[in-house]
Amino acid sequence: MEHFDLIVVGAGPSGASAAFHAAEGGLKTAILEKEFLPRYKICGGGLVYRGRKMLPFDISEAVEREFDTVDIYFTGTDIHMQPKRDKPIISMVMRDVFDQKLVSEAEKRGVQVIQGQGITGIDFQENIIVETTEGKYSAKYVIAADGVFSPTAKLTGWDKETRRLIPALEYEVKVNDADFERLSKEVRFDVDFVKDGYAWSFPKNGHLSLGVGTLRKQKINLKEIYANYVKFLGIEEVLEEKAYGYQIPLSPRTDGLVRKNVILTGDAAGFADPLTAEGISNSIYSGRLAGEAVVEAHNSNQEVEPIYEHKLSEKLLPELKTVDFLQNLFINKQKIRMFFIKKTGNRYGEYMTDIFMGDKSYPKDLVKTLKKKIKDAVLPF
Ligand SMILES: Cc1cc2nc3c(=O)[nH]c(=O)nc-3n(C[C@H](O)[C@H](O)[C@H](O)COP(=O)(O)OP(=O)(O)OC[C@H]3O[C@@H](n4cnc5c(N)ncnc54)[C@H](O)[C@@H]3O)c2cc1C
C-alpha cells in the first residue's frame, strides 16, 4: 500500500491549493479525485480578483473573459451600480479548465494525482487508511476538499449537518448571435430577481452561464424564476441549454473542522461567502491554510487542530462572522438594505468591489459598530 504524508481528497480549488502548499512545504502529497480531469463542475465560474491574486502563479490561459467593470442591478428599482477598476474585478472561467490548471501547478511541485478513484472508506489505524473504488492508500493526514457533500467528512463522523446550505441553479446556455453579442458585453448581477438572492449572467466563450440562487433556505421555484430571467434578459431564442442544480454552504460547520488528523477545507468546511455565495476565493485560501497547517504539524510533531484553528481565526472565521451578520441585515431585511443603499449611494457598491479586489476585507469590528449604531438609532436616549 502506497504511503503519503498527506492525501487530499478532491481536485477542486481547495484541494489543489492545499496540495500545492503542502508539496511546497516538502510533504509527500497525493490528490485523490473521483472523476477524470478535466471534469465539469457546477459553478458560475466567476473568479473575483481577490481569489485570482491569491494564486502564486498565472492562470490567464484558463480565463475565457475578463471584466474590469461589473453591472449590479437591483430589481424593481432604477439602481444600477457599475464599479470599475484597472484590473479584472471578475474573470470568467470554466471550472473544468480552471481546476485542471490549478492541479497541474500542484503536480509541478511533485503532487501525485490519482484520478478516477472516489473515496469509499476510511480506517483509523496507526496511519489513516483511505479506501477507494480501486484500492487502498495510507497517510498521516487527510484533507477533505471533496466539496459540499464531502464523503470524507461523512466517513470520518461528521454526520450532523451544521452548515447552512442553499440551493442554486446553473445553466450553460447558447443563444443566437445577436443576443450573445448584446449580453456578452457585461457581467451582470440582478439582486432581488430571486427573493433573498440574485440572478447572474456570466458571458463565456460562445455561451452564457446563467444562474439563480437564493441566500436563504426557503420554499422557492428556482426553475420558474430562471425561465423568467431568460425572458427578462430579452433572450429571443435558446439554442442549447444544459441545466444543473447544486448546493452552496454559506456557514462554517459548528462541530469542529479537524478530527483524527482529517482536516476540512473549502465547501466541505462551509467557507463560501454568505453575502455573495462566492466560494472559489475562500476555497483557495482555506486550502492554503490547511496545507500549511499540516506542514507545520508534521515538521514540529504537534497536533494539527490548534494550528489550523489558529490560522482560521486570524482572518477567515472572523470575516465570515461579519459577513453572516451583514447577510442577516441586508438579505433577510430588504427594506433596511435598500434604505442603506439609497443613503450611501455608490459607496456600498464600491466597498463590495474593494472586497472583491482583495483591497479591503470585511472589517472585524463591523458587527459591534453596526449593532451600536442600530441601538443608538432605535434608543437615542
Ligand atoms: C450554481 C453554483 C454557482 C456558483 N458560482 C460561483 C461563482 O461564480 N464564483 C464562485 O467563487 N463560487 C461559485 N460557486 C461556489 C463554488 O463553486 C464552490 O464554493 C467551490 O467550487 C468549492 O470548492 P471546493 O474545492 O471546496 O470543492 P469543489 O469545487 O466542489 O471540488 C470538490 C472535488 O471533490 C471531488 N469529489 C467528490 N466526491 C469525491 C470522492 N468520493 N472521492 C474523491 N473525490 C471526490 C469532486 O469531483 C470535485 O472535483 C457556485 C456554486 C454553485 C452551486
The ligand as a Tripos MOL2 file, in Angstrom:
@<TRIPOS>MOLECULE
LIG
   53    58     1     0     0
SMALL
NO_CHARGES

@<TRIPOS>ATOM
      1 C1        -24.6790   27.0300   -9.1120 C.3       1 LIG1
      2 C2        -23.4180   27.4980   -8.4410 C.ar      1 LIG1
      3 C3        -22.7580   28.6220   -8.9090 C.ar      1 LIG1
      4 C4        -21.5870   29.0590   -8.2900 C.ar      1 LIG1
      5 N1        -20.9320   30.1350   -8.8200 N.ar      1 LIG1
      6 C5        -19.8050   30.5770   -8.2480 C.ar      1 LIG1
      7 C6        -19.0850   31.6580   -8.8110 C.ar      1 LIG1
      8 O1        -19.4410   32.1890   -9.8650 O.2       1 LIG1
      9 N2        -17.9580   32.0790   -8.1860 N.ar      1 LIG1
     10 C7        -17.5040   31.4980   -7.0330 C.ar      1 LIG1
     11 O2        -16.4770   31.9480   -6.4800 O.2       1 LIG1
     12 N3        -18.1560   30.4330   -6.4860 N.ar      1 LIG1
     13 C8        -19.2710   29.9510   -7.0630 C.ar      1 LIG1
     14 N4        -19.9100   28.8650   -6.5470 N.ar      1 LIG1
     15 C9        -19.3280   28.1910   -5.3690 C.3       1 LIG1
     16 C10       -18.1180   27.3310   -5.7620 C.3       1 LIG1
     17 O3        -18.4520   26.5290   -6.8700 O.3       1 LIG1
     18 C11       -17.6600   26.4430   -4.6030 C.3       1 LIG1
     19 O4        -17.6290   27.2040   -3.4120 O.3       1 LIG1
     20 C12       -16.2680   25.8550   -4.8570 C.3       1 LIG1
     21 O5        -16.2580   25.0600   -6.0010 O.3       1 LIG1
     22 C13       -15.7980   24.9980   -3.6770 C.3       1 LIG1
     23 O6        -14.5460   24.4600   -3.9770 O.3       1 LIG1
     24 P1        -14.0200   23.1330   -3.2690 P.3       1 LIG1
     25 O7        -12.6260   22.9120   -3.7680 O.co2     1 LIG1
     26 O8        -14.2300   23.2120   -1.8150 O.co2     1 LIG1
     27 O9        -14.9780   21.9550   -3.7760 O.3       1 LIG1
     28 P2        -15.3770   21.5260   -5.2590 P.3       1 LIG1
     29 O10       -15.0060   22.5500   -6.2330 O.co2     1 LIG1
     30 O11       -16.7940   21.0860   -5.1710 O.co2     1 LIG1
     31 O12       -14.4590   20.2620   -5.5410 O.3       1 LIG1
     32 C14       -14.6810   19.0260   -4.8820 C.3       1 LIG1
     33 C15       -13.9830   17.9300   -5.6570 C.3       1 LIG1
     34 O13       -14.0980   16.7030   -4.8940 O.3       1 LIG1
     35 C16       -14.3840   15.6530   -5.7680 C.3       1 LIG1
     36 N5        -15.0240   14.5560   -5.0340 N.ar      1 LIG1
     37 C17       -16.3130   14.4970   -4.5870 C.ar      1 LIG1
     38 N6        -16.5440   13.3030   -4.0010 N.ar      1 LIG1
     39 C18       -15.3750   12.6080   -4.0540 C.ar      1 LIG1
     40 C19       -14.9830   11.3070   -3.6230 C.ar      1 LIG1
     41 N7        -15.8330   10.4430   -3.0410 N.pl3     1 LIG1
     42 N8        -13.6870   10.9280   -3.7940 N.ar      1 LIG1
     43 C20       -12.8050   11.7490   -4.4180 C.ar      1 LIG1
     44 N9        -13.1380   12.9860   -4.8870 N.ar      1 LIG1
     45 C21       -14.4060   13.4150   -4.6980 C.ar      1 LIG1
     46 C22       -15.2960   16.2830   -6.8280 C.3       1 LIG1
     47 O14       -15.3390   15.5280   -8.0120 O.3       1 LIG1
     48 C23       -14.6250   17.6500   -7.0060 C.3       1 LIG1
     49 O15       -13.6270   17.6050   -8.0010 O.3       1 LIG1
     50 C24       -21.0670   28.3790   -7.1580 C.ar      1 LIG1
     51 C25       -21.7170   27.2350   -6.6870 C.ar      1 LIG1
     52 C26       -22.8760   26.7980   -7.3240 C.ar      1 LIG1
     53 C27       -23.5640   25.5640   -6.8020 C.3       1 LIG1
@<TRIPOS>BOND
     1     1     2 1
     2     2     3 ar
     3     2    52 ar
     4     3     4 ar
     5     4     5 ar
     6     4    50 ar
     7     5     6 ar
     8     6     7 ar
     9     6    13 1
    10     7     8 2
    11     7     9 ar
    12     9    10 ar
    13    10    11 2
    14    10    12 ar
    15    12    13 ar
    16    13    14 ar
    17    14    15 1
    18    14    50 ar
    19    15    16 1
    20    16    17 1
    21    16    18 1
    22    18    19 1
    23    18    20 1
    24    20    21 1
    25    20    22 1
    26    22    23 1
    27    23    24 1
    28    24    25 2
    29    24    26 1
    30    24    27 1
    31    27    28 1
    32    28    29 2
    33    28    30 1
    34    28    31 1
    35    31    32 1
    36    32    33 1
    37    33    34 1
    38    33    48 1
    39    34    35 1
    40    35    36 1
    41    35    46 1
    42    36    37 ar
    43    36    45 ar
    44    37    38 ar
    45    38    39 ar
    46    39    40 ar
    47    39    45 ar
    48    40    41 1
    49    40    42 ar
    50    42    43 ar
    51    43    44 ar
    52    44    45 ar
    53    46    47 1
    54    46    48 1
    55    48    49 1
    56    50    51 ar
    57    51    52 ar
    58    52    53 1
@<TRIPOS>SUBSTRUCTURE
     1 LIG1         1 GROUP 0 **** ****
